[in-house]
Amino acid sequence: MVTTFRKLISVLLILISLTLVTAKSRHFSRTLSPSSQKLRKEKLSHLHFYFHDIVSGKNPTAVRVAQAAMTNHSPTLFGVVVMIDDPLTMEPEPSSKLVGRAQGIYASASQNETGLLMAMNFSFMEGKYNGSTLSVLGRNAVLSTVREMPIVGGSGLFRFARGYAQAKTHAFDPKTGDAVVDNTSRPPPTTQILHYIGRQDQNQNHLYFFFSSPQTHFAFLIFFFTMATTFPKLTSILHILISITLVAAKSDRFSKTLSPSSVKLSKQKLSHLHFYLHDKVSGQNATAVRVAQATMTNQSPTFFGAVIMFDDALTMEPERNSKLVGRAQGMYGSASQTETGLAVVMNFAFMEGKYNGSTLSVMGRNAVFSTVREMPIIGGSGLFRFGRGYVQAKTHTIDLKTGDAVVEYNVYVFHY
């Protein structure tokens, strides 16, 4: 009996020891070899479809979900937030073949022009891309001739995707806000677009498609990367110059793979930008307005659930009357119940020097009362195409009575 009992004790001790070892061996993170994920080389693909955004009638696909108190008095509807679930079709007719859906939000984030914050996913359901998605986060200055928005990620066959979109207005119905494709304004089949994409000795991916919104109809040219089997150093990444002939709208193919021709261009570079952001929440000329909140927001010490739309000035110096270099447009929301921690989604739209017309997209967490806060740069447009890096924010001044603040920003970004 004693011998048997001792054996049982030994077995139990071994089991407990194994359990402890197993528990201790569970790591939060580990390093993997890229080859273990069986990632193929990057390639260039072409997708063509139509985006139907319907804001009128009994069956709208885009609905207003939030707005500021002053939205309806704003010439740009500043502060309005719209949720979308728009069909993507092969042809401009809504009854044509469905290839996917565009799902997400767009919001009016500019007080002086029709500038939208776009945060959406293209969810495909046709062909080899069925079940795959692409994520877009950027700024859409609707009335500009050509706009660019970054592709910041993807899933399925678009894992590790990055790139940018070019949008061009075609036509829209100003009475209803619904957009349709104007066949007469479509680029002819011989039109060519030059753009930069690429990694050395790798194939690439890009998308071309038409996009209709409540304001306009867009022609998008999207370029994105999917991860290669190797990760070359940033200093070895070269541009590839691609000349792409736009296909006719009556294309019978939803997607195809393109073979790019490459030339050696300059290497990727690291740039540093420095400026001040002016966030004004008080007074009649506020640049940041509350557009949504929870029922318990005003009872929360951190205003948990409050969502703010902003169109903040970026200046060379901390004084508000110093030289304007751009605007920060987007949303931030109080996402912490125990400290002032903001979820920030914004675009820096530059309007000075060589970066005039270029943008950087930022998405991250801002612990406001930390001395220095760091947030990721997840994409860019113009001279910041394929941009990635980080920003560091440091409060310069804050008025605790009004909530107005001046924040110093240092931006570090890799771009071509």
N, C-alpha and C positions, 0 to 999 in steps of 0.2 A: 504493500500500500504506500509506504514511504517512498519507495523507488518510483512508483508510478506518479506520485504527487510531484516529486522532484522533476521528472520528465515533463510533466505538464507546465510546471513553472518555467523550465528552460524554454519550452516552445513559446510560451506567452512572452517571455523576455525577448526572444528573437523576433517575434511578430511586432512587438512594440518598437524595437530598435529599427526594424525595416520601415515601419510607418513613419517614425521620426526622420529617418534618412530621406524617405520619399517626399515628406512635407518640406524638408529643407532644400531639396533639389528642384523644387518648383520655382523657376526664375520668372521675374516680371519681364525680363528682356533677354535676348540673346542675339549673337551675330550669326548671320547666315551667308552662305556663298550664293551669289546671284544665279549660278548654274543650277543650284538645288531647286530653284523655282521654274526651271526649264523655260526661261525667257528667250524668245527669239529676237532676231535683229529688228531694229526699227524699220517701219515701212511707210510709204506714202499712199493714202487712200483717198478716194473722192466719193462723196455722198451728195445726192441732189434730191431735195424735196421741198414742199411748201408748208408753211406755218400759218395756221388759221386762227387768228385771235378775234373772238366775237364778244363784244361788250354790250350789244343791244339784243332786244327780243326776249322771248321766253326761255331760250336755251343758251345763255351766254357761257362762254368758256373762260372768261376773265371777269372777276367780281371784286369790287372794292371791299376791303376788310378792315381798314383803319384809315384815319386821317387826323390832322391837327384841327384845332378850333378855328384857325384862320385859313384852312385849305381852300374852301370855296370862294374866298375873297382874293386868293392869289392868282395872278395871271398864268402861272405855271402849275397850278394845283399843288404847290409845294406841301409835302407831307402825306400825300395820298399813297396808300399801299394797296396793290392789286395782286390777288392770287390767281394763278393761271393753270389750266389743264387743257392745253391747246393741241388739236390733232396735227400730225405731220403727215402729209400725203404726197403721193408720187406726182400728181398734177395739181393745178390751181383749183380745180373743182372740188368742193367738200366731199363729193360722192366718189372721188377717185380713190385708188388703193391706199389704205392706211399703213404707214411704215413705222409709226411711233407716236409719242406724245411729248410735248414740252411742258414741264411741270415746275412750278416755283413761284417767285414773286418778282414784280418790278415796282419801283417806287419813284415818285418825283422828288429828286434830291437837290434841285437847283432852284434858286429864287429868281434868277435872271434869264434863264433860257429853259427850253424843254430838255432837261438832262435827267435821264433815268438811271437809277441803280438797278442793275440786272443781276438776279441770283436765281438760276434755273438749271434744271437737268433735262437733257434730251434722252428719253427712254425709248430705245428702239425695239421693235417687235417684228422685224422682217429680215429674212435672209440670214447670213452668217452672224450679223450683229444682233440678232434676237436675244434680248436679255441684257445687252450691254448698254452702258450709259456714258454720257459726256457731261461734265459740269462746267458751267459758265458763270463767271463773276466779273462784272466790269461796269463801265460807264457808257451810256448810250446817249450822246448828244443828238437827239432825233433829227433836228433840222440841218445838221451838217451834211455835206455831200457824202463823205465817207467817214464811217466810225469804226473803231477797232475795240474789241473786247477780248480778254484773255480766256483761253481754255485752261482751267486750273486743275483738272483731274478727270478720271474716268474709271469705269469698272468693266469687268468682263474682258473683251478683246481690247478695250481701251485703258487697261491698267497702266498707271504711271504716265498717263497722257498729259501733255502741256502744249500750249501754243496760243494762237490768237484768232480772232474773227474780224473780218472786215464787212461792214454793213453799208449798203447804198440804198437810198430811198427810191421807190418807184411810184407808188400811188396809194391814196387812202381816201375814205369817205369822211369828210369833216363833219357831216351831219350826224352819222351814227357812231363814228369811231371805229367801225369795222373796216378791215383792210382787205383789198383784193389785188391780184396780180394784173398789172397793165402790160399785155403782151407787146404793145408797140414800144414800150420803154425798156424792154429787156435787152441786154447787150447781145449783139449778133454773134454767131458762132465763131467768127474770126477774131473777136476781141481777145487780147492777151493781157495777163497781169503778171508783173514781176514781183517776187517777194523772196525773203530770206528765210530759210529753215535749215536745220540740219545738224548732224554730227558727221565727222569724217568717216568715210567708208561704211555708211549705214544707210538703209532705205528709210523713208519718212512716211508720215501719214498726214493727210489734210482732207478737209471737207469743203465742198462748195454746195450751198443751198440757198433757197429763197425763204425769207422770213417776213411775215406780215404781223404788224402790231396795231394797237388802237390808233397810233399816230401815222404810221407809214407802212410801206412794204419794203423789206430789206433784201438785198442780195448779200449773203454772207460768204466769205471765203475763210475757212477755218483751217488752221494748221495745227497739228498736235503731234506730240511724240509719244511712242510707246517704248518701254524700257528695253534696252539691248541686253545681250547675254553678258556683256562686259560693261564696266563703268569707267570710261576714260577720264583722265584728269581734266578739270575745267580748262586748263591751259592748252589742252590738245584739241578742244572743240573748235571746229571751223564752220563757217557759213557754207551753205549750199544755195546757189542761186537757181531758182526754178522759174521757168516760163511755162505758164499753164494756159491753154486755150479753153475759154469758157464753153461749156457744152450748151446745145440748144435746150430750151425748156422742155421740149417734147421728148426728152431722153427716155428710153425704155429700160434704163438700168438704175436701180436705187444706189448701187455702190460699185466701185471698181478700184483696182490698184494701179497706181501710176509709177512709172520708172523715171525718177528725177535725174537730170544731168547736173553734175557738180563742178564748181570752180573754187579755187582757193581764195578765201577772203580773210579778213582780219580775225584774230582770235577773240574769244569772249573777254570782256574787261570788267573790272570792279570800279564802280563810281560811288562817290560820297556826296550827298546833298544835305544842306543845313538850312532850316527855316523855322518860322514860328507859326503856330496854329492859334487862331483866336476863336474861342468857343463862347458865344454870347447867348445866354439863356434868358436874360431879363430885358425889359423895356419893349418899346414898340418895334424896334428893328432887330429883334432876336434872330440869330442865325441857326439856333437849335430849338426845336419845338417838340413837345410830347405828342405822339400820335396814337399811343395805345398804352394800356396798363391793366393790371389785375384788380380784382375787387378789393384785395388787401394791400395794394401798393402803398397807399397813403398812410397806412398804419405800420408799415415796415420801416425799421431804422435805416435800411439801405435802399429803400424805394424799390424793392425786389419786384420785377415784372414791368417796370416802366420802360418804354421804347421811345427813343428820341431820333428824329430825323434832323440832319444838320447839313448846312452849306457854309462851311467856315473858311474864312480868308487865311491864306498862307502868305506871310510877308518875310522880307529879308531880315528885318530887325524886330525886336519885341514891341515897338511902338506901332499902334494900329494904322497910323498914317504913313508908315514906311512903305517901300516899294512892294507892290503886289506881285507874287511869282506864281500864284495858282490858287486852287480851292480844294478843300477836303470835303467830299460829298458822300453821304452814306447814312448808316444807322448805328447807334449803340444802345444797348439794353442792359439794365441792371440784372445780372445773372447770379448774384451771390446773396445769401441771406445773412451772412455773418460779417462781411466786409464790403467795402465799395469796390466791387469787381465787375467790370463792364465787358460784355461781349461786343466786339467792334467789327463792323463790316463797312469798309470805306474805300473810296478811290481818291488818290491824289491826282487832280487834273492840272497840269502845268501850263502856263501861258507866258513864259519868259525864256528868251534865249533859244538855244538849239533844241531844248525840250518842249518848246511851245507845241501844244497839241498832243503830247504824249501823256500817258497815265501809268500809275502804279496801283495795283490792287492789294489791299491789306486786310487780313482777317486774323484776329487774335484776341487775347485776353488782356485787359488793361486794369491792373490793380492800382487804382488812382492814387492812393496815398503812399505807395512805394516810391522811393527816391528816383529810381530809374525803372521804366517798364519796357519790355521788349516784345515786339509783335512781328509775325512773319509777313514777308512780301510773297504773295503766291502767284503773281502774274503781272503782266504789263502790256502796253500797246505803244505803237510808234517806235521811238528809239529804245523803248524798254520791252520790245517783244521778247517773249520767253524769259522775262525778268524773274529773278528769285533772289531773296536775301532777307534782310530784317531791318526794322526801324527801332530806334531807342527814343522813348519819350520821357521828358523831364519837365515837371511843372515849373514854370518861370514865375508866374504870379497867379493867385486865386483870391477872389473876393468871396468870403464865406457867407456874406449876407445875400448877395445876388446869385452866386454860383458861377459868375463869369470867370473865365480862366484864359491864361496865355500859356501855351505849352511849347517847349523847345523840342524840335525833332532833328535827330541825326539819322540819315538814311544810308544804308549800305546795300548796293544792289549789283549783282552780276547781270550783264546784258551784252548784246552784240553791238 
